Amino acid sequence: MKNEKLEKAIIYVDRIANGCNPVNNSPLTNDSVLNNPNVIRCMYFIKDILKEVYDNGGVISKKNKKYNKNFDFQLLNKYNYIENKSISKIVRQINELRTDSSMEPLKAKPIITWLKDNGYIIHGVINNLEGSIVTEKGKSIGMYNEIQTFQNRTYIALLYNEKAQEFLINNLKYILA
């Protein structure tokens, strides 16, 4: 998996930065090119970047794309809670409210990114399944996880109750800013 490769890369770079052979962790000789102070500084720099990528769930870079300015946030006044549902179904319901075909449809990804960046969800494991896990902060607004199966594939569902959907609707302008 992506995270295992990142973990191994971080270990190897850390070993080099600390003057050791990356494979067997034995000390490098003083004349080794890997023991050069410039290489060591570079390895610490690379290690910090790899740790940031790891902490960011494997995302290499974030494109800070401004959301389409012609999104009509007034549409959100027409949003009605129907049932607990996933973010993709919430976004679909919001997009069905659009009356102007030139308005770019809302996408789930910037919302999920914001929720991760603000501590509502983290990447984790439940019952040996990897996925987005609700934190205590997320639970406090009405988000929760549920193990689901679809087409013989079991996964961790991230669901939003009425309170969580209301939170998203009330904060969507801020979330997408």
KEKE-3310 file (N, C-alpha, C; in steps of 0.2 Angstrom, whole numbers, plus 5000, padded with zeros to 4 digits):
npx = (5004:5001:5004:5013:5024:5028:5031:5042:5051:5053:5059:5071:5077:5078:5088:5099:5101:5105:5117:5119:5118:5105:5099:5103:5105:5118:5132:5139:5154:5166:5171:5161:5150:5137:5138:5141:5140:5131:5123:5117:5110:5101:5094:5087:5079:5071:5066:5057:5048:5043:5037:5027:5019:5015:5008:4998:4990:4995:4994:5002:5003:4993:4981:4976:4963:4951:4934:4921:4915:4902:4893:4878:4874:4862:4854:4856:4847:4835:4838:4834:4834:4833:4837:4850:4865:4879:4893:4893:4880:4874:4880:4875:4861:4861:4866:4856:4847:4851:4847:4853:4861:4874:4881:4894:4894:4893:4907:4912:4925:4932:4925:4927:4941:4943:4936:4945:4957:4953:4951:4940:4939:4950:4962:4962:4960:4947:4941:4951:4949:4953:4951:4942:4940:4929:4933:4932:4929:4922:4911:4905:4898:4889:4893:4897:4904:4901:4901:4900:4893:4895:4892:4899:4910:4917:4917:4922:4910:4907:4896:4883:4872:4857:4860:4874:4873:4866:4876:4886:4879:4876:4889:4895:4899:4910:4918:4921:4928)
npy = (4994:5012:5019:5011:5010:5024:5024:5015:5022:5034:5029:5024:5036:5043:5034:5036:5050:5050:5045:5031:5015:5013:5001:4990:4997:4999:5008:5021:5023:5036:5042:5039:5044:5047:5051:5064:5081:5090:5081:5074:5085:5087:5075:5076:5086:5080:5069:5077:5081:5069:5065:5074:5072:5059:5061:5068:5059:5053:5062:5071:5084:5099:5106:5122:5126:5138:5138:5136:5152:5155:5148:5146:5150:5152:5142:5132:5135:5128:5115:5100:5089:5072:5058:5049:5050:5047:5058:5059:5057:5068:5079:5076:5078:5092:5096:5093:5103:5114:5126:5133:5128:5132:5133:5127:5110:5105:5097:5082:5081:5093:5096:5084:5085:5097:5093:5084:5091:5099:5091:5083:5071:5057:5047:5030:5014:5002:4987:4980:4986:4999:5017:5033:5039:5044:5057:5062:5075:5075:5066:5074:5083:5075:5065:5049:5032:5017:5000:4993:4984:4982:4975:4963:4969:4975:4989:5005:5015:5033:5042:5055:5062:5070:5082:5083:5085:5098:5105:5105:5111:5124:5129:5128:5138:5144:5132:5130:5141)
npz = (5000:4998:5010:5017:5009:5009:5023:5024:5015:5023:5034:5028:5023:5035:5041:5033:5035:5048:5047:5043:5035:5024:5022:5031:5042:5048:5054:5043:5034:5037:5025:5016:5003:5007:5020:5019:5024:5017:5010:5021:5027:5016:5016:5029:5025:5015:5022:5031:5021:5016:5028:5030:5018:5021:5033:5027:5022:5010:5000:4988:4984:4987:4977:4978:4973:4968:4972:4960:4956:4952:4959:4966:4982:4988:4984:4994:5004:5000:5003:5010:5023:5021:5024:5033:5026:5013:5009:4995:4991:4997:4990:4978:4980:4982:4970:4962:4965:4957:4945:4935:4921:4918:4929:4938:4944:4961:4970:4979:4984:4988:5000:5008:5009:5016:5028:5033:5034:5044:5055:5057:5051:5049:5041:5043:5051:5053:5059:5051:5039:5028:5028:5028:5044:5057:5068:5086:5086:5073:5076:5085:5078:5071:5062:5057:5056:5047:5044:5028:5014:4997:4981:4984:4990:5005:5015:5024:5027:5027:5035:5037:5048:5051:5059:5055:5041:5041:5047:5037:5026:5032:5033:5021:5011:5018:5019:5006:5002)
capx = (5000:5005:5007:5019:5030:5030:5034:5049:5055:5055:5064:5078:5080:5081:5094:5105:5102:5108:5124:5118:5116:5098:5096:5105:5106:5125:5135:5142:5161:5167:5172:5155:5147:5131:5140:5143:5135:5126:5119:5114:5105:5096:5090:5083:5074:5067:5062:5052:5043:5039:5032:5021:5015:5012:5002:4992:4986:4998:4993:5009:5002:4987:4980:4971:4959:4945:4928:4918:4912:4895:4889:4873:4874:4855:4851:4856:4840:4830:4840:4830:4836:4829:4840:4857:4868:4886:4894:4892:4873:4872:4882:4870:4855:4863:4867:4849:4844:4854:4843:4857:4866:4881:4884:4898:4891:4897:4910:4913:4932:4934:4922:4931:4948:4942:4935:4952:4961:4950:4951:4933:4940:4957:4963:4963:4958:4942:4940:4956:4947:4956:4947:4941:4937:4927:4936:4928:4926:4917:4906:4901:4893:4884:4896:4898:4906:4897:4904:4895:4895:4892:4895:4904:4916:4916:4921:4920:4906:4907:4889:4881:4865:4853:4864:4880:4871:4865:4882:4889:4875:4877:4896:4898:4902:4916:4922:4923:4932)
capy = (5000:5018:5021:5006:5013:5030:5023:5013:5028:5038:5025:5024:5043:5044:5031:5040:5057:5048:5042:5024:5012:5013:4994:4986:5002:4999:5015:5022:5025:5043:5044:5038:5050:5048:5054:5071:5085:5092:5075:5073:5090:5085:5069:5078:5090:5075:5066:5081:5081:5063:5064:5078:5068:5053:5064:5071:5053:5051:5067:5074:5091:5101:5112:5126:5129:5142:5135:5140:5158:5156:5143:5150:5147:5153:5135:5128:5136:5123:5108:5097:5082:5066:5053:5049:5048:5049:5065:5059:5058:5075:5083:5074:5081:5099:5098:5093:5110:5119:5128:5136:5123:5135:5133:5120:5106:5104:5090:5080:5081:5099:5095:5079:5088:5102:5089:5081:5097:5103:5087:5080:5064:5055:5041:5025:5007:4999:4980:4978:4990:5006:5022:5039:5037:5050:5058:5064:5081:5074:5063:5079:5086:5070:5061:5042:5027:5011:4995:4992:4979:4983:4971:4959:4973:4978:4996:5009:5021:5039:5045:5061:5062:5077:5087:5084:5088:5105:5109:5106:5116:5131:5131:5126:5144:5144:5126:5130:5147)
capz = (5000:4998:5016:5019:5005:5013:5030:5022:5013:5028:5038:5024:5023:5042:5042:5029:5038:5054:5046:5043:5029:5024:5021:5037:5048:5051:5053:5037:5035:5037:5019:5012:5001:5011:5026:5018:5028:5012:5009:5027:5027:5011:5019:5034:5021:5011:5027:5033:5016:5016:5034:5028:5013:5025:5038:5023:5019:5004:4995:4986:4984:4987:4973:4981:4968:4971:4969:4955:4959:4950:4963:4970:4988:4990:4983:5000:5008:4998:5004:5015:5026:5020:5028:5034:5019:5012:5006:4988:4990:4999:4985:4972:4981:4981:4963:4959:4966:4952:4940:4929:4918:4917:4936:4939:4949:4967:4970:4986:4986:4992:5006:5012:5011:5022:5034:5035:5036:5051:5061:5058:5049:5048:5038:5048:5050:5057:5057:5045:5033:5028:5025:5032:5051:5060:5075:5091:5083:5068:5080:5089:5073:5068:5057:5060:5052:5047:5039:5023:5008:4990:4976:4987:4993:5011:5016:5029:5025:5031:5035:5040:5050:5050:5062:5051:5035:5043:5048:5030:5022:5035:5032:5014:5009:5021:5017:4999:5001)
cpx = (5004:5008:5013:5025:5033:5034:5041:5053:5057:5060:5071:5081:5082:5087:5100:5106:5106:5115:5124:5116:5109:5095:5097:5106:5113:5128:5139:5150:5161:5168:5166:5152:5140:5132:5142:5138:5130:5121:5114:5108:5099:5092:5085:5077:5069:5063:5056:5046:5039:5035:5026:5016:5011:5006:4996:4989:4989:4997:5000:5008:4995:4986:4975:4967:4953:4939:4925:4914:4905:4891:4884:4871:4866:4852:4851:4850:4835:4832:4836:4833:4831:4831:4847:4860:4876:4887:4892:4884:4871:4874:4877:4864:4856:4863:4860:4845:4846:4848:4847:4862:4873:4885:4888:4895:4896:4901:4911:4920:4934:4931:4926:4938:4948:4940:4941:4956:4959:4949:4944:4934:4947:4957:4965:4960:4953:4941:4945:4954:4950:4951:4946:4937:4935:4930:4930:4925:4921:4911:4901:4896:4888:4887:4897:4901:4901:4900:4898:4898:4891:4895:4901:4911:4914:4920:4918:4916:4906:4900:4888:4873:4863:4858:4871:4878:4869:4871:4886:4885:4876:4884:4899:4901:4909:4921:4925:4928:4939)
cpy = (5006:5020:5017:5008:5019:5029:5020:5018:5032:5035:5025:5031:5044:5041:5034:5046:5056:5045:5034:5021:5011:5006:4990:4990:5002:5006:5015:5024:5033:5046:5042:5044:5052:5051:5062:5076:5088:5087:5074:5079:5089:5080:5071:5082:5085:5071:5070:5081:5075:5062:5068:5075:5062:5056:5066:5065:5051:5056:5071:5081:5093:5107:5116:5130:5132:5138:5139:5146:5159:5151:5147:5147:5148:5146:5131:5129:5131:5116:5106:5090:5077:5060:5053:5047:5050:5056:5065:5060:5065:5079:5082:5078:5089:5101:5097:5099:5115:5120:5131:5131:5126:5134:5126:5116:5105:5097:5089:5081:5087:5099:5090:5082:5093:5098:5086:5086:5100:5098:5083:5072:5063:5049:5036:5018:5005:4992:4978:4981:4997:5011:5028:5037:5044:5051:5060:5071:5080:5071:5069:5083:5082:5066:5054:5037:5021:5006:4993:4987:4981:4979:4967:4963:4977:4984:4999:5015:5027:5042:5051:5061:5069:5083:5089:5087:5096:5108:5110:5111:5123:5133:5130:5132:5145:5138:5127:5136:5146)
cpz = (5000:5004:5018:5015:5008:5019:5028:5020:5018:5033:5034:5024:5030:5043:5039:5033:5045:5053:5045:5036:5029:5024:5028:5043:5051:5049:5046:5039:5034:5030:5014:5010:5004:5018:5025:5021:5023:5011:5015:5028:5022:5013:5024:5030:5018:5016:5030:5027:5016:5022:5033:5023:5017:5030:5034:5019:5012:4998:4994:4986:4984:4982:4976:4976:4971:4968:4964:4958:4957:4954:4967:4977:4991:4989:4989:5004:5006:5000:5010:5017:5024:5024:5029:5028:5019:5009:4998:4986:4992:4993:4979:4973:4980:4974:4959:4960:4961:4947:4934:4927:4918:4924:4937:4945:4955:4967:4978:4989:4990:4999:5011:5014:5016:5028:5037:5038:5043:5056:5062:5056:5048:5044:5043:5046:5055:5054:5051:5039:5033:5025:5029:5039:5054:5067:5080:5089:5078:5071:5083:5084:5070:5063:5061:5054:5053:5042:5034:5017:5002:4985:4978:4989:4999:5012:5022:5026:5030:5030:5039:5042:5049:5053:5058:5044:5036:5044:5041:5026:5025:5034:5025:5011:5011:5019:5010:4997:5001)
residu = (MET:LYS:ASN:GLU:LYS:LEU:GLU:LYS:ALA:ILE:ILE:TYR:VAL:ASP:ARG:ILE:ALA:ASN:GLY:CYS:ASN:PRO:VAL:ASN:ASN:SER:PRO:LEU:THR:ASN:ASP:SER:VAL:LEU:ASN:ASN:PRO:ASN:VAL:ILE:ARG:CYS:MET:TYR:PHE:ILE:LYS:ASP:ILE:LEU:LYS:GLU:VAL:TYR:ASP:ASN:GLY:GLY:VAL:ILE:SER:LYS:LYS:ASN:LYS:LYS:TYR:ASN:LYS:ASN:PHE:ASP:PHE:GLN:LEU:LEU:ASN:LYS:TYR:ASN:TYR:ILE:GLU:ASN:LYS:SER:ILE:SER:LYS:ILE:VAL:ARG:GLN:ILE:ASN:GLU:LEU:ARG:THR:ASP:SER:SER:MET:GLU:PRO:LEU:LYS:ALA:LYS:PRO:ILE:ILE:THR:TRP:LEU:LYS:ASP:ASN:GLY:TYR:ILE:ILE:HIS:GLY:VAL:ILE:ASN:ASN:LEU:GLU:GLY:SER:ILE:VAL:THR:GLU:LYS:GLY:LYS:SER:ILE:GLY:MET:TYR:ASN:GLU:ILE:GLN:THR:PHE:GLN:ASN:ARG:THR:TYR:ILE:ALA:LEU:LEU:TYR:ASN:GLU:LYS:ALA:GLN:GLU:PHE:LEU:ILE:ASN:ASN:LEU:LYS:TYR:ILE:LEU:ALA)
# end
